[in-house]
Amino acid sequence: MSASTVVPEKDELLYTPDVANRMAPVFDRVSSAISEVEWPEFAPYVDRIMQLKQERNAVILAHNYQTRDIYHCVSDIVGDSLALAQKAMEVDADVIVMAGVHFMAETTKLLNPSKTVLIPDLRAGCSLAESITGADVRQLRKTYPGVPIVTYVNTSVEVKAESDICCTSANATRIVESLGADKVLLIPDQYLAKNVAAETDVEILTWAGACEVHERFTASQIIQLRKAHPDVTVLAHPECPPEVVEQSDFSGSTAALINYVSDRKPEEVALITECSMGENIASHNPETKFIRSCSLCPHMQRINLMNICQSLEGMTHEVTIDPALADRARLAVQRMLDAS
């Protein structure tokens, strides 16, 4: 099929009796997350995407922040950004569709250079990744000669290529301390850096970047939340400001927050992170009441069933990386994996 193939408009994919019959087992599997009222809208796209995955020998990676229809209905692998890229290395597929944002697709391509990696919407960016450039990192090296540069995986390939080593929100403190340096640049998320600084004796220098979802949260919101829900367990992502993390009961990566709920089964929980994640894990934890205190990521919301379908139909948009950049960026990621 050529790249110019046009996917039918949304109202042309109909919920026919044949579609209903084929998709009945899928709905049985996802009915705790998707309502019977919603299903006729989703099912025709789920049906077509499943057909296309088989034709293309494709898999779909869905970040924990993806919407319920993608996360539960069409994804093959779910998780945080680095886990998705790592797990993709283990699958027998020719095509990988990243239901996430652009830097995640780039990281997936870095670790899977022989596979075709697609992102359904090129506009699915990231405020944090866009806060810094490779030129900025080169300037930091001049300003702080000899200081190791640790770069969050939520960055472009260009930025990773200028870095010494990468980190995730889960392993940032461990990576910083593994370098054996008295002073480290941890870029670009200023709040992650400040939260790591509170956990280590290493002096942390950073960049004024932030996630537009997590920087919105305030300590006063958490205080008001606790007044309204005295028994709530508050779980915050470390991209939140330090004063928010201080007001929380636990802070960790998306995977760590999910594991906390699954393992400890709090009666009432507030996830101080992106909204969709709470919806995704609520169906697996019916005994826990979720207090909706979250923000939507506008970039993640650009990915939907329709453009996943379009991406597989037309094999768009393929992620490509300059080989010279890729080798250097891959080294920074591999150093992280080795240190972890």
Phi, psi and chi 1 to 4 in degrees:
 res  aa     phi    psi   chi1   chi2   chi3   chi4
   1 MET       -  134.9 -175.1  170.9  -67.8      -
   2 SER   -76.7  161.1   70.5      -      -      -
   3 ALA   -67.2  -13.3      -      -      -      -
   4 SER   -89.0    0.4   62.3      -      -      -
   5 THR   -56.0  135.9  -60.9      -      -      -
   6 VAL  -107.3  128.2  177.0      -      -      -
   7 VAL   -77.1  141.4  171.2      -      -      -
   8 PRO   -56.4  150.5  -22.3   31.9      -      -
   9 GLU   -63.1  159.5  -68.6  -64.0  -33.4      -
  10 LYS   -52.2  -42.6 -177.6  174.7 -179.1  179.0
  11 ASP   -76.2   -5.1   58.7    3.4      -      -
  12 GLU   -87.8  -16.7  -67.5 -177.9   63.9      -
  13 LEU   -91.3  104.0  -73.7 -178.8      -      -
  14 LEU  -101.2  153.6  -57.8  176.9      -      -
  15 TYR   -88.1   79.8 -172.8   56.4      -      -
  16 THR   -84.4  167.3   64.4      -      -      -
  17 PRO   -57.7  -36.5  -28.4   36.3      -      -
  18 ASP   -64.1  -43.4  -75.7  -15.3      -      -
  19 VAL   -63.1  -45.2  170.0      -      -      -
  20 ALA   -58.8  -40.1      -      -      -      -
  21 ASN   -68.0  -47.1 -175.2   56.6      -      -
  22 ARG   -64.9  -35.5  -76.7 -165.2  -59.9  -89.1
  23 MET   -90.2   -4.4  -69.1  -67.8   96.7      -
  24 ALA   -55.8  -45.1      -      -      -      -
  25 PRO   -64.4  -32.7  -21.4   33.6      -      -
  26 VAL   -67.3  -44.0  177.9      -      -      -
  27 PHE   -63.0  -38.2 -178.9   66.5      -      -
  28 ASP   -58.0  -37.1  -72.2  -17.7      -      -
  29 ARG   -72.9  -34.2  173.9  173.5   60.6   82.9
  30 VAL  -108.0    7.0  -57.0      -      -      -
  31 SER   -64.4  -18.4   57.5      -      -      -
  32 SER   -76.0  -15.8   62.4      -      -      -
  33 ALA  -111.6  -27.4      -      -      -      -
  34 ILE  -117.3  130.1  -53.3  -64.6      -      -
  35 SER   -79.4  159.2   71.8      -      -      -
  36 GLU   -63.4  -30.2 -167.4  170.3   -5.7      -
  37 VAL   -69.4  -38.2  173.0      -      -      -
  38 GLU   -75.4  -29.7  -63.2  170.9  -61.3      -
  39 TRP   -56.5  -42.9 -174.5 -120.3      -      -
  40 PRO   -59.8  -25.7  -27.1   37.6      -      -
  41 GLU   -76.3  -38.8  178.5 -176.9   -3.7      -
  42 PHE   -82.1  -37.7  -63.2  150.2      -      -
  43 ALA   -55.2  -44.6      -      -      -      -
  44 PRO   -59.7  -35.4  -23.7   34.7      -      -
  45 TYR   -75.6  -39.5  -74.4   91.4      -      -
  46 VAL   -60.2  -44.1  175.3      -      -      -
  47 ASP   -58.8  -50.2 -178.0   43.1      -      -
  48 ARG   -66.4  -40.7 -177.6   60.6 -178.4  139.9
  49 ILE   -63.6  -39.2  -71.5  167.9      -      -
  50 MET   -63.9  -39.3  -73.2 -175.4  166.1      -
  51 GLN   -62.9  -45.6  -66.0  171.0   24.0      -
  52 LEU   -65.9  -37.1  -72.1  165.7      -      -
  53 LYS   -60.1  -40.9  -75.3 -160.6  -65.3 -177.3
  54 GLN   -67.8  -42.8 -172.9  171.0    8.4      -
  55 GLU   -64.5  -38.0  -67.6  172.7   13.4      -
  56 ARG   -92.2   -5.7  -57.1  -66.9 -163.7 -162.4
  57 ASN    52.0   58.2 -172.4   25.5      -      -
  58 ALA  -116.8  154.5      -      -      -      -
  59 VAL  -126.4  154.4  -64.4      -      -      -
  60 ILE  -115.2  124.9  -63.9  174.9      -      -
  61 LEU   -98.2  128.6  -48.1 -174.3      -      -
  62 ALA  -121.5  124.2      -      -      -      -
  63 HIS   -69.5  157.4 -170.9  -96.3      -      -
  64 ASN   -59.6  -19.0  -69.3  -34.2      -      -
  65 TYR   -90.4    4.1  -67.3  162.9      -      -
  66 GLN   -73.7  160.8  -99.5  -51.4  -25.5      -
  67 THR   -69.6  160.1   53.3      -      -      -
  68 ARG   -59.1  -39.6  -68.6  171.0  -63.2  120.4
  69 ASP   -64.1  -37.8   50.3  -25.6      -      -
  70 ILE   -75.9  -49.0  -65.6  171.9      -      -
  71 TYR   -59.6  -44.3 -172.7   92.1      -      -
  72 HIS   -94.7  -27.7  -67.8  -76.3      -      -
  73 CYS   -99.8  -35.8  -59.5      -      -      -
  74 VAL  -123.5  -10.2  -61.4      -      -      -
  75 SER   -73.6  148.5   64.8      -      -      -
  76 ASP  -102.3  -31.2  -60.6  -73.8      -      -
  77 ILE  -137.4  133.6  -59.5  171.7      -      -
  78 VAL  -124.2  154.7  -62.1      -      -      -
  79 GLY   158.9 -167.8      -      -      -      -
  80 ASP   -82.1  175.7   58.4   23.5      -      -
  81 SER   -62.3  -46.3   58.5      -      -      -
  82 LEU   -72.2  -39.4 -172.5   64.7      -      -
  83 ALA   -59.9  -38.2      -      -      -      -
  84 LEU   -61.3  -46.3  -68.3  177.4      -      -
  85 ALA   -64.5  -40.4      -      -      -      -
  86 GLN   -65.6  -45.4  -71.5  177.2  -71.8      -
  87 LYS   -65.9  -30.7  -69.7  175.4 -177.2  176.9
  88 ALA   -63.6  -25.8      -      -      -      -
  89 MET   -68.0  -17.8  -62.3  167.5   68.4      -
  90 GLU   -98.0   -5.6  -56.2  169.1    3.6      -
  91 VAL   -96.5  150.1  -59.2      -      -      -
  92 ASP   -93.7   85.0 -178.7   18.7      -      -
  93 ALA  -142.7  149.5      -      -      -      -
  94 ASP   -90.6  -28.6  -61.7  -43.7      -      -
  95 VAL  -126.5  136.2  177.7      -      -      -
  96 ILE  -122.8  123.4  -59.3  171.8      -      -
  97 VAL  -101.9  122.7  179.4      -      -      -
  98 MET   -93.1  108.5  170.8   52.1   74.0      -
  99 ALA   -89.0   76.2      -      -      -      -
 100 GLY  -165.2 -152.8      -      -      -      -
 101 VAL  -106.2  173.4  -64.8      -      -      -
 102 HIS   -62.3  -41.9 -163.9  -92.0      -      -
 103 PHE   -63.5  -28.9   78.9   78.6      -      -
 104 MET   -67.8  -40.3  -61.8  176.9 -173.0      -
 105 ALA   -64.6  -39.6      -      -      -      -
 106 GLU   -63.2  -43.9  -78.0 -169.3  -29.8      -
 107 THR   -63.7  -38.6  -53.3      -      -      -
 108 THR   -62.1  -43.2  -61.0      -      -      -
 109 LYS   -65.1  -39.0 -178.1   64.2  176.8  179.4
 110 LEU   -56.1  -44.6  -85.5 -178.7      -      -
 111 LEU   -88.0   -7.7  -61.9 -178.9      -      -
 112 ASN  -135.2   61.2  -58.7  -86.0      -      -
 113 PRO   -64.2  -23.3   21.6  -33.2      -      -
 114 SER   -88.4   -5.8   64.4      -      -      -
 115 LYS  -101.2  153.4  -64.4  175.9 -179.2  177.1
 116 THR   -82.2  120.3  -61.3      -      -      -
 117 VAL  -110.4  126.9  176.4      -      -      -
 118 LEU  -116.9  146.4  -54.1  175.9      -      -
 119 ILE  -123.5  126.4 -176.1  162.6      -      -
 120 PRO   -64.8  -25.4  -25.7   36.8      -      -
 121 ASP  -141.9  117.5 -168.4  -34.6      -      -
 122 LEU   -65.3  -17.3  -70.5  171.9      -      -
 123 ARG   -81.4   -2.5  -61.5  171.5  -60.6  168.4
 124 ALA   -77.9   80.6      -      -      -      -
 125 GLY   -98.7 -151.9      -      -      -      -
 126 CYS  -160.4  126.0  169.8      -      -      -
 127 SER   -61.7  -34.8   60.9      -      -      -
 128 LEU   -70.0  -47.5 -175.3   54.7      -      -
 129 ALA   -62.5  -33.2      -      -      -      -
 130 GLU   -83.3   -0.7  -68.2  162.9    7.6      -
 131 SER   -82.9   -7.5   72.3      -      -      -
 132 ILE  -148.0  149.6 -167.3  166.5      -      -
 133 THR  -123.5  169.5   66.1      -      -      -
 134 GLY   -60.6  -38.1      -      -      -      -
 135 ALA   -61.5  -36.9      -      -      -      -
 136 ASP   -62.4  -41.5  -67.4  -33.3      -      -
 137 VAL   -67.5  -39.8 -176.7      -      -      -
 138 ARG   -61.8  -37.1  -69.8 -169.7  -68.6  -87.5
 139 GLN   -67.9  -37.3 -176.5   58.6   49.1      -
 140 LEU   -61.7  -37.8  -74.9  171.5      -      -
 141 ARG   -62.7  -38.4  -77.3 -156.0 -174.3  -81.9
 142 LYS   -69.1  -38.6  -67.4  179.1 -179.0  178.9
 143 THR   -72.4  -36.1  -55.2      -      -      -
 144 TYR  -124.5   68.9  -57.7   99.0      -      -
 145 PRO   -61.0  135.2   21.2  -32.4      -      -
 146 GLY    84.2   -8.7      -      -      -      -
 147 VAL   -84.1  122.6  177.5      -      -      -
 148 PRO   -60.3  144.6  -18.0   29.6      -      -
 149 ILE  -112.1  115.1  -63.0  179.3      -      -
 150 VAL  -102.8  123.6  180.0      -      -      -
 151 THR  -115.3  130.1  -65.7      -      -      -
 152 TYR   -61.7  142.9 -163.6   21.1      -      -
 153 VAL   -63.5  -17.3  -67.1      -      -      -
 154 ASN   -78.1   58.0  -62.1   33.5      -      -
 155 THR  -146.1  166.9   48.8      -      -      -
 156 SER   -74.3  163.9   68.0      -      -      -
 157 VAL   -59.9  -38.6  165.6      -      -      -
 158 GLU   -58.2  -42.8  179.5 -167.0   24.3      -
 159 VAL   -70.7  -42.7  169.0      -      -      -
 160 LYS   -58.3  -39.6  -70.5 -178.8  175.7   71.4
 161 ALA   -64.2  -25.1      -      -      -      -
 162 GLU   -91.8    3.7  -62.2  -66.7  -19.6      -
 163 SER  -103.8  163.6  -51.6      -      -      -
 164 ASP   -84.4  -37.9  -65.5  -53.5      -      -
 165 ILE  -160.7  151.6 -170.0  169.9      -      -
 166 CYS  -100.7  169.7  -70.9      -      -      -
 167 CYS  -149.7  166.5   74.0      -      -      -
 168 THR  -116.4  174.2   67.5      -      -      -
 169 SER   -67.0  -24.5   57.8      -      -      -
 170 ALA   -77.4  -35.0      -      -      -      -
 171 ASN  -114.8   10.7   65.1   21.1      -      -
 172 ALA   -56.5  -47.6      -      -      -      -
 173 THR   -63.1  -43.1  -59.8      -      -      -
 174 ARG   -62.3  -43.2 -170.5 -176.2  -30.7  142.4
 175 ILE   -65.1  -45.3  -65.6  -61.9      -      -
 176 VAL   -57.0  -46.7  163.3      -      -      -
 177 GLU   -73.4  -23.6  -66.5 -178.7  -20.7      -
 178 SER   -68.7  -17.9   75.0      -      -      -
 179 LEU   -79.5  -17.3  -60.4  174.9      -      -
 180 GLY    66.0   26.3      -      -      -      -
 181 ALA  -106.1  151.5      -      -      -      -
 182 ASP   -77.4  -26.5  -64.7  -30.4      -      -
 183 LYS  -136.8  136.3 -177.3 -175.0  -62.5 -177.1
 184 VAL  -139.3  140.5  167.5      -      -      -
 185 LEU   -88.4  122.8  -85.1  154.7      -      -
 186 LEU  -117.7  107.8  176.3   52.3      -      -
 187 ILE  -126.2  158.9   58.6  175.3      -      -
 188 PRO  -102.1   -0.1   35.9  -35.1      -      -
 189 ASP   -82.4  110.0 -169.2  -47.2      -      -
 190 GLN   -63.8  -32.1   59.5 -178.1  -50.3      -
 191 TYR   -78.7  -41.1  -61.4  126.7      -      -
 192 LEU   -58.0  -43.2  175.6   66.0      -      -
 193 ALA   -61.3  -43.8      -      -      -      -
 194 LYS   -67.0  -36.6  -69.3  174.5 -178.3  176.6
 195 ASN   -70.0  -35.8  -72.7  -40.1      -      -
 196 VAL   -67.1  -40.7  168.3      -      -      -
 197 ALA   -57.5  -31.3      -      -      -      -
 198 ALA   -73.3  -12.3      -      -      -      -
 199 GLU  -109.0   -1.7  -61.3  177.0   -8.2      -
 200 THR  -141.5  160.0 -178.5      -      -      -
 201 ASP   -88.8   -6.7  -67.1  -30.4      -      -
 202 VAL   -70.1  135.7  178.1      -      -      -
 203 GLU   -73.5  126.8 -177.8 -177.7   -7.2      -
 204 ILE  -108.8  123.0  -56.1  -66.1      -      -
 205 LEU  -106.0  148.1  -53.6  175.8      -      -
 206 THR  -143.8 -171.5 -168.7      -      -      -
 207 TRP  -122.3  154.6 -177.0 -100.6      -      -
 208 ALA   -85.8   49.1      -      -      -      -
 209 GLY   -98.3  160.6      -      -      -      -
 210 ALA  -160.5  154.3      -      -      -      -
 211 CYS   -82.7  126.1  165.7      -      -      -
 212 GLU   -67.2  -17.6   65.8 -175.2  -83.8      -
 213 VAL   -78.2  -51.3  170.8      -      -      -
 214 HIS   -80.3  -26.5  -66.8  102.4      -      -
 215 GLU   -71.6  -13.0   71.2  174.8  -19.2      -
 216 ARG   -73.0  -24.7  -64.5  174.8 -171.0  159.5
 217 PHE   -73.1  145.8  -63.9  107.4      -      -
 218 THR  -129.2  158.9   66.2      -      -      -
 219 ALA   -63.2  -36.4      -      -      -      -
 220 SER   -64.4  -32.9   61.5      -      -      -
 221 GLN   -63.5  -41.2  -72.2  175.4  -29.2      -
 222 ILE   -66.9  -40.2  -50.4  -57.8      -      -
 223 ILE   -61.9  -44.9  -67.2  168.9      -      -
 224 GLN   -65.5  -37.2  -69.4  -58.1  -45.7      -
 225 LEU   -60.6  -43.4  176.6   66.8      -      -
 226 ARG   -68.2  -33.1  -70.8 -166.9 -174.2  -80.2
 227 LYS   -65.1  -40.2  -72.2 -179.2  179.4  178.7
 228 ALA   -76.0  -28.1      -      -      -      -
 229 HIS  -135.2   80.1  -55.3  -85.2      -      -
 230 PRO   -58.9  -25.9  -22.4   33.7      -      -
 231 ASP   -97.8    7.4  -62.2  -35.9      -      -
 232 VAL   -73.1  143.4   70.5      -      -      -
 233 THR   -97.8  122.5  -61.6      -      -      -
 234 VAL  -101.2  122.4  179.3      -      -      -
 235 LEU  -117.8  122.9  -50.0  179.5      -      -
 236 ALA  -120.2  145.3      -      -      -      -
 237 HIS   -79.8  143.6 -166.4  -80.4      -      -
 238 PRO   -71.5    0.6   21.1  -31.4      -      -
 239 GLU   -80.8   -5.1  -70.0  175.3   14.7      -
 240 CYS   -76.4  156.0  -67.4      -      -      -
 241 PRO   -56.5  148.3  -27.2   36.4      -      -
 242 PRO   -54.4  -36.2  -27.3   35.6      -      -
 243 GLU   -67.2  -26.0   57.3  -90.1   23.1      -
 244 VAL   -74.0  -44.2  171.4      -      -      -
 245 VAL   -60.8  -39.9  170.2      -      -      -
 246 GLU   -63.3  -31.8  -70.9  170.9    7.4      -
 247 GLN   -83.6   -3.8  -69.3  -70.0  -26.3      -
 248 SER   -96.4  164.3  -56.7      -      -      -
 249 ASP   -86.2  -25.4  -62.9  -64.1      -      -
 250 PHE  -158.4  143.9  176.5   79.3      -      -
 251 SER  -129.8  136.4  176.2      -      -      -
 252 GLY  -172.0  174.8      -      -      -      -
 253 SER   -62.5  170.5   65.4      -      -      -
 254 THR   -57.8  -41.0   57.5      -      -      -
 255 ALA   -64.1  -40.8      -      -      -      -
 256 ALA   -65.7  -38.0      -      -      -      -
 257 LEU   -66.0  -42.2  -59.7 -175.8      -      -
 258 ILE   -62.5  -44.4  -69.4  170.6      -      -
 259 ASN   -64.6  -36.2  -69.6  -21.9      -      -
 260 TYR   -59.5  -47.9 -173.0  104.0      -      -
 261 VAL   -65.5  -44.4  174.8      -      -      -
 262 SER   -67.3  -38.1  -60.9      -      -      -
 263 ASP   -84.4  -41.5  -64.8  -17.6      -      -
 264 ARG   -95.5  -19.2  -56.5 -160.5 -172.8 -171.7
 265 LYS    48.6   58.8  -57.4 -173.1 -175.9  -55.4
 266 PRO   -62.9  148.1   23.6  -33.1      -      -
 267 GLU   -67.0  -36.2  -69.0 -174.1    9.0      -
 268 GLU  -142.1  129.8 -163.5  171.6   47.7      -
 269 VAL  -138.8  146.4   69.5      -      -      -
 270 ALA  -122.3  121.3      -      -      -      -
 271 LEU   -94.0  116.1  -66.8  176.5      -      -
 272 ILE   -92.7   79.0  -50.6  -56.2      -      -
 273 THR  -164.6 -158.4 -173.5      -      -      -
 274 GLU   -70.2  140.1 -147.5  -82.3  -17.1      -
 275 CYS   -61.3  -41.9  -77.0      -      -      -
 276 SER   -60.5  -30.6  -63.9      -      -      -
 277 MET   -62.1  -40.6 -167.3  174.8   90.4      -
 278 GLY   -61.4  -41.8      -      -      -      -
 279 GLU   -63.9  -37.9  -66.4 -175.8  -20.4      -
 280 ASN   -68.3  -39.4  -70.9  -27.0      -      -
 281 ILE   -90.6  -13.9   66.3  173.8      -      -
 282 ALA   -61.2  -37.6      -      -      -      -
 283 SER   -66.7  -24.2   61.4      -      -      -
 284 HIS   -90.8   -6.7  -61.4  -53.8      -      -
 285 ASN  -133.4   64.8  -62.5  -85.4      -      -
 286 PRO   -64.6  -20.7   23.5  -34.1      -      -
 287 GLU   -78.5  -10.7   68.0  -80.2    7.7      -
 288 THR  -103.0  133.0  -64.0      -      -      -
 289 LYS   -89.8  126.1  178.8 -177.8  178.2 -178.3
 290 PHE   -99.5  121.0  -73.7   78.7      -      -
 291 ILE   -86.7  119.3  -53.7  -58.8      -      -
 292 ARG   -77.5   95.4  -54.5  -60.4 -179.2 -178.4
 293 SER  -132.8   80.9  178.5      -      -      -
 294 CYS  -150.7  177.5   53.7      -      -      -
 295 SER  -131.1  146.9  -65.0      -      -      -
 296 LEU   -88.5  140.4  -82.3  172.5      -      -
 297 CYS   -88.1  113.7  173.4      -      -      -
 298 PRO   -65.7  -26.9   24.7  -33.7      -      -
 299 HIS   -74.1  -44.2  -52.3  -71.8      -      -
 300 MET   -63.0  -33.1 -161.9   71.1   69.0      -
 301 GLN   -69.5  -12.4  -62.2  -66.1  -49.0      -
 302 ARG   -70.0  -21.0  -70.3 -167.7  179.9  -81.9
 303 ILE   -86.5  129.0  -51.3  -59.9      -      -
 304 ASN  -145.2  174.5   53.6   55.5      -      -
 305 LEU   -60.6  -38.3  -70.3  177.5      -      -
 306 MET   -64.1  -47.5 -177.9 -175.0  -70.0      -
 307 ASN   -78.4  -18.4   58.7   29.4      -      -
 308 ILE   -65.8  -42.5  -70.6  174.8      -      -
 309 CYS   -60.9  -45.5 -170.4      -      -      -
 310 GLN   -61.8  -40.3  -69.5  172.8  -31.7      -
 311 SER   -62.5  -42.9 -175.8      -      -      -
 312 LEU   -74.1  -34.0  -76.8  167.0      -      -
 313 GLU   -64.1  -51.3  -71.2  -87.5   13.3      -
 314 GLY  -100.3    0.9      -      -      -      -
 315 MET    55.1   48.9  -65.9  -63.1  -71.3      -
 316 THR  -124.9  154.4   55.3      -      -      -
 317 HIS   -99.8  125.4  -55.7  -85.7      -      -
 318 GLU   -77.2  136.4 -177.4  173.1   -2.8      -
 319 VAL   -91.3  122.9  175.6      -      -      -
 320 THR  -124.1  149.6   58.6      -      -      -
 321 ILE  -133.9  135.5  -59.2  173.0      -      -
 322 ASP   -55.6  124.8 -177.9  -51.4      -      -
 323 PRO   -55.4  -37.8  -25.9   34.9      -      -
 324 ALA   -64.4  -41.9      -      -      -      -
 325 LEU   -67.3  -41.7  -83.2 -179.8      -      -
 326 ALA   -59.6  -43.6      -      -      -      -
 327 ASP   -61.9  -43.6  -70.7  -17.8      -      -
 328 ARG   -70.3  -41.3  -67.9  161.3   55.6 -152.2
 329 ALA   -67.2  -39.9      -      -      -      -
 330 ARG   -62.4  -35.4 -168.8  177.5  -62.8  112.1
 331 LEU   -62.7  -42.2 -179.8   59.2      -      -
 332 ALA   -64.3  -39.1      -      -      -      -
 333 VAL   -68.5  -42.8  174.7      -      -      -
 334 GLN   -65.2  -36.6 -170.9   58.5   52.6      -
 335 ARG   -59.6  -40.0  -75.7  172.8  177.1  158.7
 336 MET   -62.4  -46.8  174.2 -172.6   67.7      -
 337 LEU   -61.4  -40.7  -62.8  177.1      -      -
 338 ASP   -65.9  -39.9  -66.6  -17.9      -      -
 339 ALA   -71.2  -23.3      -      -      -      -
 340 SER   -86.2      -  -62.3      -      -      -
